[in-house]
Amino acid sequence: MAYAIEMLGITKEFPGIKANDNVTLQVKKAEVHALLGENGAGKSTLMSVLFGLYQPEEGIIKVDGKEVKISDPNIANEYGIGMVHQHFKLVEDFTVTENIILGMEPKKSFSRLDINKAEKKVKELSEKYGLKVDPKAKVQDISVGMQQRVEILKMLYRNAEILIFDEPTAVLTPQEIQELIKIMKGLIKEEKTIILITHKLKEIKEVADRCTVLRRGKYIGTVDVESTTEEKMAEMMVGREVSFEVEKYEAKPKDVVLEIKDLVVKNNRNLDAVKKLNLKVHAGEILCVGGIDGNGQSELIEAITGLRKIESGTVLLNGEPIENESTRNITLKGIGHIPEDRQKYGLVLDFNLEQNMVLQNYFNEPFSKKGILNPGEIRKYSDKLIEEFDVRSGKGSLSETRGMSGGNQQKAIIAREIDRAPDLLIAAQPTRGLDVGAIEYIHKRLVEERDNGKAVLLVSLEMEEVLNLSDRIAVIYEGQIVGTVKADETNENELGLMMAGSKKGDTISDE
């Protein structure tokens, strides 16, 4: 059998952890081959070895049947291997074209950059593969989905034949995900080969031909996607049966914990992102603010948590106004926040895990006394959270947060925020980029918070999560709530219409 890529017996170690333990991956030409595994299973590490970012301790790599040594990404490019990373590697101030040609700029005579020639080639590639990207647009002005297309164009510009996608849908809206799947199918028609790192079983069923499963760094098996159920793949990945349903009893809402009246908030371009918005969240319920990305959700959360200035309106927590308070005071008054961008707002990546675990309360006893930190208490607390929330990392509390997998970074934030037992827990995209085992666990914890009488404000773009986890759903469109419905009295179709701006005829009261 001729394979486009073979990785045979790959072993890669880091201090305290074997990320890949004798792993084999064989990818056929012109197929979509999914690489499935829990957070921290070693998927990204294996692909980083293929892309030349890491050197393996053992094992060999073959491209088109020939053994090769890939010592850095430039060599990978020479062998026709390109990679779209989970966290994009783009320069925000540069245009689309400038980002794509970085490192291989076409020159006119006398070493002047020929930007017109490059723009023309980018436009041709964009049209050929149905990517619809404007070569002249600045990266900071385009959506996340468009930025991802720029990363794809970067690979195609370098004539990549084997395209690695690392968790490509983690930051996309449902519509953008469908577009990406269409793009992938188009690439396969052009005889490209795709390796798709993911843990979204639905997407694997929709787009992949075969699937290789890793668990805790070890190779579990390769299956034909068409003849394998989602349940079977989930079991291979986690090592046990996984429930896809969120188990919860009917909510018993009590007093209003959060009340928002006539809230107006501007976005970064000084336009109204939230317009006279009203909302109530009760103790003992999960209220989801659902909508298509970019309709004011992020600005709403930032306004509640003190990260963004409020133009007008009031935000009441347990009846007390908090709109002029500092972020620290808002936190101390009883708000927990799982932010949508874990790396930007949730963690200090250069701190180790235990330092991140006490970010919200390091200045209180027992973690410090009279301004002096108590390392023993911090370590004890961090170890407790790591065990309780199953946060996996090479060196436990001393692990550098930057080096942890995205899912384990997320679990660390959730552990820190839930353990503080806030009256209101704001969970923005809490399961973005997580595997089914971790999603099942986090959903369970959020329902527990609700059942303990806490108010949970969920913001999610995942329609399934919105319907399964919420008790009530407030649909946001262009900065306003267009209707509030009970989760068990609506469906995907009705929500989709509301998210596109059509008002719900008989909206259920906010009370």
N, C-alpha and C positions, 0 to 999 in steps of 0.2 A: 504493500500500500504506500503510495507517495503522499507524504505529509508536507504541508507548507512549513510547519514548525514542529519540532520535537524537543521536549525538555525531559531528559532521562535521569532519574535518581538525584534530583536537585536537593541539596542540603544547604541551608543558610542559617547561621547562628548570630544572635546578638547577645550582649551580656545578660545572662540569667534566662534566656529564652531561645528555643529552637523554632524559628519562625517557619521554616520549611524543613521537613524531615523525610528525605528520600522520596520526593514528589515527582510524579511523571505526568506530563501533559502532551497529548498528540493531537494536533489540529490539522484537519484536511483543508485543501485549497478551496477557496470560494464557499466556505461555510461560516455561519455564525456559531461560534463555540462559546457557550457560557461557562464562566468559572464561578462556582457557587460556594459559599461558606459563611459561617457566622462572622461577626466583627472580630478581628484578631485571629482569623483562621489561617492567615498567611497568603491570601489572594494577591493583595497589592505588592507584597514582598516578592512573590514569584514573578509577577510582571515587571517589577523593578529590576530583577535579575535579567529578564529577557531584554529589557530596554537598556541594560548596561549601567544602571544607577548603582547596583550592588554587584559584587563578585561572589559567586557561591563557593562554599568550602569543598563541596563535592558535586559531581554530576556533569553531564555534557549537554550542549545545545546544538541542534541541527537545523539549518534553514535549507529547504528544498533538498533534503537528504544529505547535505554536506555538513560536517562538523565545523563549527565556527567558535571564535573567541570574541565575545562582545565586551570590550573593556570600558566603553563609555557610550553615551547616547548618540554621538556623531557616527560611531561605528554601526550602531543599530540602524541609523538612518541610511547608511551605505548599503545595508542588507535589506532595505525597504521596510523597516519596522518603524511605525510611528505610534505615539501615545497621547491620548487626551486624558489629562490628570483630573482627579476629583476636584481639587482646588485649582482653578485655571491659572496658567502662568502667562498672564498678559500684562502689558504696560498700559495703565488706564489713560494716560495723557496722549498716547500714540493713536493713530488711525488704525482701522482694520488692516489696511495694506502694510503699514509700517510694522505692525506686529507679525504679520505673516512672513515678511521677508527678512526679519531680524536674523543676522548671522549669515545670510546668503544674498545680500543686496545686489541687484543687477546694476552694473556700472556703465556709464557713457565713457567716451574717451576722456582722458585727463582726470579719471577717478571721480567724476561727478555722478551722484545717484540718479538713476533713471526711474523715477517714481511712476511716470506715465506708463512705461512698459510693464511695470509690476502690477499697476492697477488694472491694466487690460487683461493680464493673465489671470489675476484674482477673479475678475468679472466672468471670464470664460469658464473657469473652474466652477464658480458659484452657480452659473447657469447649467452647466453640464450635469452637476449632481443635485440640482434642485434645492440649493442652500439659501437662495434669496438674500444674500448679504450685500450691503452697500460698502464698496471698497474704501470710500472716502469718509465714512462715519467714524467718530471718535469712540473708542471702546467704552469710556465712562458714560456715554449717552445711549448705549444699546442694552437691551434686556439680557438677563442671564442666559436665556435660551440662544440668543444671537451670539453671545460671547463663546458659547460652546461650539457653535458653527464655525466661528473664527478658528478655534483650536483644530477642528476637523480640516478646514481649508489649509491650515499650517502644514498638516501631514500630507495632504494631497499635493500641495505646492512642491513638497520635497520628494514627490513620486513614491509615496509609501504604498506598498502592496498589502502589508499586514498591519491592521489598525487595532490598537488596544484601547478599549473604552473602560476607564476606571469609574465605576458607579455613575454612569452618565446621566441618570434620571433623578439623582438625589436632590437636585435644586431646580427641577423643571415643573411647570404646571401640567395638568393632565393633557391640555391641548398640545403643549410643546413636546410631551412624551410621544404622542401619536405622530407628530411631525418627524421626530427623531427616528422612530421605528420605520417610517416611510423612507427616510434618508438611508438607513442601514440596508433596507431591502434593495434600494437603488445601487448602493455600493457593491453588493453581492452580485447583482446583474452585470456589473462592470468587471467581474472576476476578482474583486478584492476579497481578502480574508479578514474576518473580524473576530477578535477575542473580547468577550463582554464580561467584565467583572461586575457581579450584581448579587443581591439577595432578594430581588423582587421576583417571586415565582411566576406571577401573572405575565410579566414581560418576557421571561424565559420561554413560557409556553407560546407567546405570540410571535417571537422573532428568532429563537435559537433552533439549530438543528440537533446539536448534541450538547451535553452538559457534564463537566467534570466537577466533582464535589470534594472539597477539602474540609477537614475538621481538626482543629487544634494542631495545625501544621502538617497533618498527615493526609495522604491520598486515600480517599474512601472508595471512589469508583467513577466510571464514565457511563452515562446512560443516553439512550436515544430519547429526545424530548417528547416526540409525538406519542410514544407508547408508554410514557411514565407519568403518573399523576403528580399534582402539586404536593399532595400529602406525603407521597413516597419520597420526593426530593427534599421536603422539609425534614422528614425523619432522618434521611441520610446526613443532612447538614447539621442537625442539632443532636442527633443520637437518641432521640425519643420522639414519641408522638407529640404533635403541636396542635393546640386548639386555635382555629381561625376565628372563633366567635369570642366576643367580649362578654364574659359572664357577669351580669349585674342584676340586682333587684330594682324595682321601680324607685325612683328618687323620692325623698321626703324633704322637699325644700322648706327652709325655715326663714329666718329674718334676712333682709337685704344686707349683704356685706359690702358690695360695690354698687354705687349709683352714679351714673354719668348724665349730666344735664347740659344740653345745648353746646356740646364741645366743638370748638373750632381749633384745628391744628394745621400748620403749614408744612409743606414738604421742603426738600433741599433747594428747590427752584423757586421758593417763596410763593407757591400757589396753594390754595386750600386743598389739603389732602383729606381732612376730616371736616364735615360740614354740618354743624348743628346736630351732632349725634346724641341720641339718648339710649341708655342701656341700664338694665339692672341685673345683677348676679346675686343669687341667694346662697346662703349656707346650705350644704347638703345637695348641691346640684352641679352638673357639668354643663356649662353653657358654652357652645361653640360659636365663634364668629367665623362664618364660612364665606368664602368668596374667591374669585379669580385673583391671582397675585396682582398687587399694584393698585388695589382699590381702597387703600388707606389703613389696612390692617397693621402694617409695621408702625406707622405714625401714631395710631391709636395706642398700641402697646407702649411705645416710647413715651407718650404723654402721661400715661398712667404711672409708669415707673420712674418718672422724673428725668428721663434721658432727652426729652424734647420739650421746648417751651410751648405752653398753652396760650393761644391767642385770646380765647374767651370761653366761658362756660365753667362748670364746676365738676370736680371729681370728689366723691365722698366715700371714705372707707369707714365702715361702722358708724356712719352718720357724721364723721368729722371731715372737713375739707383738707385735702392733701395737695392741691394743685400748686402751691408755692413752696412746698417742702423740698429739701435736697434729696437726692437718690438714697443716701444712707438713711435719712430719717424715715423715708417711705418704707424702706426695707425693714427698719426696726419696728415700725408701727404694725407690721404684719402682712407684708406682701413678699411672696416668693416668686422668682422669675426664671423660667427656663427660656433663654433667648433663642431666636430663630437662627442666628449666626453664632454657633458655639465658640468659634475661634476668635471672633472679633469682640464679642461681648460677654461670653460665658467663662472664659479662662484666661489666665496669663500664661502663655505657652512656654515662656522661659522659666517659669516657676515649676517646682516639682509637684507631685500629686498632693502631698499633705499641705503644702502652702495654699494650693487652690481650694482644698476642702474647708479652710477656715477664712477664706476671703471676706465673708460677710460678718464674721464675729471674732476675728483675731484680737480685737481690742477689748474684749470682755473676758472676765474670769470664766473658766479656769485657764484659758489660753494665754492670758497675760495678766500681770499685776503691776500697777504703777508704771505702765509703759514698757515693761520688760517681758518679752515672750517666754512662754514655758514650753520648751520643745518636747518634753516628755508627754504632756497632756495633749499637745497637737498630734503627736505620733499615735497615741492611744486612740484618739477620736478618729483619725484618718483610717487606721487599721480596721476599726469597727465598721466604718462605712464601706470600705473596700470589700469586706467579707459579706456584709448584709446585702449589698447591691451587686455583688459579683462583678466588680470592676477588674478587668484583667490587664496586667502590665508586667513587664519584665522584673522590675525591682520594687514592686509594691509601693508603699508610701513615698519612696525616694525616686520613683520613675520620673523622668522628665516628661512633662505633659505633651510637649510637641511631638514626641516620638510614639505616642499611643495611637491606636486606631481610632477613627472617627466615632465609632459606636461606643468605645470605652470612654472617650472624652465626654460623650453625651451622658453616659451612665454616671460619671463622676459629678456632673452638674446636677443631675436629677437627685442623686444621693444627698448632695449638699443642701439643695433647696427644700426637699421633702422633709429632711431630718429637722429642719428649723421649725416645722409645724406652723407655717403661716396661716392666717385666717383666709387669705386669698392666694391661690397658687395660679400664676399665669404661665400657661404652657404653650409656647409658640413653636409650631412644627416639632413636637417633642420626639417623634420617631423618624425624623428625616434621616435617611441614610442608614437605618438600623435593620438588622436581620429579623426573621420572624420570631425567633426565640426571645430576643431583646424587646421586640414590639409587644409580644404577649405579656412580658413581665412589666413593662412600663404602663401599659393599659391597666393591668391589675393594680398597680400602685396608685394610679390616678383615681380609680374607682374606690380604692380603700380610703384615700383622702376625702373623697365625697362622702363616703359612709361614716367617716369620723366627724362629719358635720362641717367640713371645710367647703369654701366656695372654690370651684375650679373654672377658670376662664381659659378655654382652649382655642387656639387659632391653628387651623389646619387647611392644607390644600388637597389632602387625600380624601376623596369623596367617601371611600369605604370607612375610613377612620371617623369622619364627621358623622356618618350615620350610625356606626356601631358604638361609638364611645359617648356621644352627647346625650343629654336628656332633652335640652332645647337647642335650637339652632337659630341664631340671628344672622341673616344674610346681609352682607355689606356689599354695596355697589356704589362706586364713585363717592366714597366717603360718607355714605348714609346707610342706615339700616332700612332695607326695603320690606322687611317682614320677619316675623319670628314664628317658628313652627316647632311642634313637638317632633322629636326624632322618629318616634314610632308611628307618626301619622303622615309622614311624607316619603318621598322616594327620590332616587337619583335624577329622574327626569324633571320633576317639579323644582328641585333645588337648582338644577342646571339652568332652568328658565329664569328663576329668581336671580341667580348669579349674573345672568346676562342683562338684568335690569328690569324684568317685568315684575310688577308688584303683586304680592299675594293678596287675593281677594279678601278673605276674612282672616287677617293676621291675628294670631293668638296674643292675648294681652301680655304685657311685660311683667305683670304682677305674679 
